[in-house]
């Protein structure tokens, strides 16, 4: 999995193309991630103890990993991710700047 929780990503395909945000969660089995502030959907909420009012709630929905691209911290542009062994550890690195992520 090239994208992990906490990474800053840009959506490269779909209705929310161009939106940037931080990855909140990653679901490895379904190949999906939830990006903060992107792909918002309206969900009808039943009244409960935590939310006695109920009503319509806006929340993020999962996006397929293939529609996300990691943003390089150095240049601020999207980059692909590579893996290599450096100092005996397997690390992710940016293909554009060749720096460890």
N, C-alpha and C positions, 0 to 999 in steps of 0.2 A: 504494500500500500504506500503510494508516494505522498499522499496527503495525510497529515496527522492533526489531532486536536490542537488548537492554538495557532495554526498557520494562518497567514493572511492570503486570501485567494481572490481571484476575479472570475466571474461567471462568463464563459466564452460562447455559450449557446443557449437558446431558449428565450422565453418571454422576458427574463431579467438579465439579458446579456449586458455586460459592462459593469454590473454591480459588484462592488468590492465589500469584503467583510471577513470577520474572523471565524474560523471553523469551531463550532461549539461541540459537536459530537460526530463520530464516524461509526457507521454500521458496516463492518467488514463483510458480513454474510450477504447483505443486499447491495453492496457497492454504492452506498449512499452516504451523504454528509448533510448536516444542518449548518447553514451559514447564517451568522447573526445579521438580522435586518434584511435578508433577501428571501425571495419566494414566499412572501406573506400570504396566508389564507385566512378566511373568516370561518370560525368554528362556533357552532351553537353549543352553549354550555348550560347544562341543567343546574338548577340551584342545589348547592351542597353546603356542608359545614364550612369549608374554606371560602366558598364564593356564594353567600346566601342570596345575592341578587340574581345570579345567573346571567343570561344574555349572550350577546355575540362577542367573541374574543378573537383578536388578531394574534396569530402565532406563525412561526416559521415552519415550513414543511421541507422534507428531505429533497436533495438534488443529487442526481447521479454524478459520481466522481468524474466520469468522462467529460462532463460539462464544466469542470473547474480547472483552473490553471494557477499554479503557485506564483506569488509575486516576489520578485527578487528584492531583498532589503536594500541592496546597494543602488540599483538603478530605478527601482519602482515599476519596472516592466515585468510582464509575465515571462516565465522561464520553465524549461523542462527540468526534471529531477533525475539525477543519476546516483548510483551507489558505487562506492569503492572502499577498499581497506586502507586506512591511514593510521599509522602508529598502532597496528594490531587491532583496530576497531573498525567495524563496518559503519560508514557514515553516509548521509545524504549530502549531495552537493548540487549547486546550481550550475546548469550547463552553460549559461551565459557568462557568469562572472567566475566560474570555477571555484567558488568559495563554499565552505561547509555551512549547511543550514542549521 
